[in-house]
Each structure stands twice: as structure tokens, then as C-alpha cells.
Amino acid sequence: MLGPIGVSELIIILVIVVILFGVNKLPKLGKGLGEGIRNFKDSMRAGQDDASSGKRPGNDDPTEPK
């Protein structure tokens, strides 16, 4: 079975990533990944806030009768 990932496996993964993307593109890749994770967390937090306040998604029209 597969065990926990060790240091040697992480080094191999890092070498493969550097070969595939190149050293120049790694900062852009990391920035894009960080922004994606941040947006995902913000969306999850907004969904939890809506759920706790009783709002339903797509029902933002205040003129519509309830």
C-alpha cells in the first residue's frame, strides 16, 4: 500500500515540476495557485454566511415578493 510521502518523494516531485514548467514560470504558477485557493476559500465562506443568514442563492431581487 501507499505510505506517507517522504522527503525523497517530495524532491522527485519538485524536480519533475521544474522540468515541466521551468524555473521562470514557477513564481507565476505559485501566484495563480494561491489566488485560486484564496478565491475558493472566499466563496466557501460566502456560501456559509448565506446559509447561516437564510439567504438563497440567486434570490437577490428586493422587489420580488417572498
Sequence and secondary structure as in RCSB ss.txt:
>XXXX:A:sequence
MLGPIGVSELIIILVIVVILFGVNKLPKLGKGLGEGIRNFKDSMRAGQDDASSGKRPGNDDPTEPK
>XXXX:A:secstr
      HHHHHHHHHHHHHHH TTTHHHHHHHHHHHHHHHHHHHHHHHHHHHHT  TT   TTS  
